[in-house]
Amino acid sequence: MSTTTEAPRKPRALPPLMSLTDAAAERLRALYAKGEQGRLLRIGVKTKGCSGLSYDLSWTDAPAPSDEVITDKGVTVLIDRKATLFLIGTVMDYEVKAMTSGFTFTNPNEKGRCGCGESFHV
């Protein structure tokens, strides 16, 4: 009688919760050095818009017990733990266009966006 045992399969590595582009990291460094010195950016999602969810960015003085602390390219941001499942693998960018500038998100979990781009669904 022969028995074979297979080594347990290793779980597949998850992508990082969130990563920053060089432009986003540079913009956050500038914000942290000036008007928001000593504060941190918290990223979450909230119910809003015609597709159901929108990104919510706010400033805080310290991480909450429910925050995930992410450091990428030497810059720290906080992720609201309630938003983590919606944000796994998201890339945060900073774009400057002719009439607007701001942070944008490329989220592999999004299944669609509303027409105006203000909200998304997963």
N, C-alpha and C positions, 0 to 999 in steps of 0.2 A: 504494500500500500504506500503510495507516494503522495505526499502533501506538498503543495507549493504555496508559499505565502508571497503575496505581492506587497511591496512596500506601499503604504498609503500614498495616494496621489497628493501632491502639494497643491494647496489652493492657489488659484490663479491670482496674481498680484493685481490689486485694484489700481486704477490710475490715481494720481494725486487728487486730493479733494478739489483744489483749485491751484492754478498757476498764473503767473503774471507775465505779460510781454515786457520787453525792455521799455516801451513807451509808458505802460501803466506803472512800472516800478519807478521810473524817472519822475512821473507826475506825482506819485505818492510821496517820494522823497522830498520834492519841493513843497508839497502841502504840509508834511510833517515838520519841515524845517521852519516854516513861516506861520501862517494863520492857525494851524492845528497842532502846534508844537506841544508835545507831551500827551497827545491824544492818539487814538487808534481808530481806523475805519472798521466798522462792523458791516458785514454783508449778510443779508437774509432774503427771504421771499415773503411776500404778503399777498393776500387775495385782493385782486384789483383788475379792472379792465374787462374787455369782452372775452379774452381767452382764459382768464382765471387767475393767473399769477403774474407778479412783477417783481423785479429786483428792488430791494430796499437797502439803501446805503445810509448809514448814520455814523456820527462821531461819538466816541465814548472815552471816558478818562481811564478806564481799566477794564480788563476782560471780566466778563461775568462767569460764574461757575459753569454755565451752559454753553460757553463759547469754545469753538475749536480754534486753536492758534495756528496760523499758517505763516511760514516764512519762506519767501521765494525771492531770489536775487537780492538778498539782504534787506528786504522790506517785509514787515509783519502786518497782516490783516487778520481780522477775526471773522469767523463764520458762525452764525447762529446755528446751534446744533439742530434746531427744528428744520433747517434748510439743507442739511447735508445731503440727504438722499436726492434732492432736486439738483444739487450742484456738483456731484462727483464728476471729475474730469473737465470742469469748466475752465476756460481761459479768459482772463480779464485783460482787456486792452484799453488804451486811451487813444481816441481819434480826434483830430482837429480837422474840421471841414470849413468851407467858406463861411457858413452862417452859424455853425454850432461846434461845440467841442464837449467831450465827455467820455466817461467810461462805458465800454461796450462789453458784452459777454458772448462768447461762443460756447454754447452749452450742448454737449452731445445728447443730453436727456430730453431736450425740447422736441416735441412732436409737431409743433406748429406755433405760429404767432398771429396776432390780430393784424389787421390791415395797416394800422398806424404804427405798429412795432412796439407799443407800450406794454403789452402783456404777452404771455406765452402759456402753453400747456404741455404737460408731460404725459 
